[in-house]
C-alpha cells in the first residue's frame, strides 16, 4: 500500500495498531496548516509551503517577502524543509533558483 500511494503521488498511509487491532489512515493532502504544524514547521515555513502549493513553486525572494525575513533566515528555513523532504530545490542556482513540493 505504501508503494502504491507513493506511485500515485499520495501521502504514505499511517498504520497504527493496538493489541490485535490495526488501522490504516489514508490522507489526501498533507500540505495543510494542521499537518504542517504537526510536522514541526515554524510559521514562516507553513506560509511558504502553502504558497508553493498554491503557486507551484517559491523562490528565496518570495519567501523573504511573504515572511518579512532576511535572506539567511529564508535559506536556513529552506534547508530545513528540504531536509524534512517537504520541498526540493531546482537544479538552477543563483537568481533563478526555486523550490517545489515533493
C-alpha positions in Angstrom: 0.0 0.0 0.0 2.8 2.4 0.9 4.5 1.9 -2.5 1.2 2.3 -4.4 0.5 5.6 -2.5 3.9 6.9 -3.4 3.5 5.9 -7.0 0.1 7.8 -7.1 1.7 10.9 -5.6 -0.3 10.5 -2.4 1.0 10.7 1.2 2.2 7.5 2.8 -0.7 5.9 4.8 -0.4 6.0 8.6 -0.5 2.5 10.1 -1.3 2.1 13.8 -2.0 -0.9 15.9 -3.3 -1.6 19.4 -3.3 -5.2 20.6 -4.8 -7.3 17.8 -6.5 -4.3 16.1 -4.9 -2.1 13.4 -5.9 1.0 11.5 -4.7 2.4 8.2 -5.3 6.0 7.6 -5.1 7.4 4.1 -4.6 11.2 3.7 -5.4 13.0 0.6 -3.4 16.1 1.2 -0.7 16.5 3.9 0.1 20.1 2.8 -2.4 21.8 5.1 -2.0 24.1 8.1 -2.6 21.4 10.8 -0.4 18.7 9.3 2.4 21.1 8.6 2.4 22.4 12.2 2.3 18.8 13.4 5.5 18.1 11.3 7.3 20.8 13.4 7.3 23.6 10.8 7.5 27.1 12.0 5.0 29.8 11.0 7.3 31.1 8.2 7.7 27.6 6.8 4.0 26.8 6.9 3.3 30.0 4.9 6.0 29.1 2.4 4.7 25.5 1.8 1.1 26.8 1.4 2.4 29.4 -1.1 4.3 26.8 -3.0 1.2 24.6 -3.1 -0.9 27.4 -4.5 1.7 28.8 -6.9 3.6 25.7 -7.9 6.9 27.0 -6.6 8.6 29.5 -4.3 11.8 31.5 -4.6 14.1 32.8 -1.8 13.0 36.3 -2.7 9.3 35.4 -2.4 10.0 33.7 0.9 11.6 36.8 2.2 8.7 39.0 1.0 5.8 36.9 2.5 7.6 36.4 5.8 9.4 39.7 6.2 12.7 37.9 6.9 16.3 38.1 5.8 17.9 36.0 3.0 19.9 34.0 5.6 16.7 33.1 7.5 15.0 32.1 4.3 17.9 29.9 3.2 18.1 28.3 6.6 14.3 27.5 6.6 14.6 26.2 3.1 17.4 23.9 4.1 15.2 22.5 6.9 12.2 22.0 4.5 14.5 20.1 2.1 15.9 18.0 4.9 12.4 17.1 6.1 11.6 16.1 2.4 8.8 18.6 2.1 10.4 20.7 -0.6 13.1 20.1 -3.2 15.3 22.6 -4.9 15.5 23.2 -8.6 18.7 22.4 -10.5 19.1 26.2 -11.1 21.5 28.0 -8.8 21.5 31.7 -8.0 18.9 34.2 -9.1 16.7 31.6 -10.9 16.6 29.1 -8.1 13.2 27.9 -6.7 11.7 25.2 -4.5 8.7 22.9 -5.2 6.7 20.5 -3.1 7.9 16.9 -3.1 
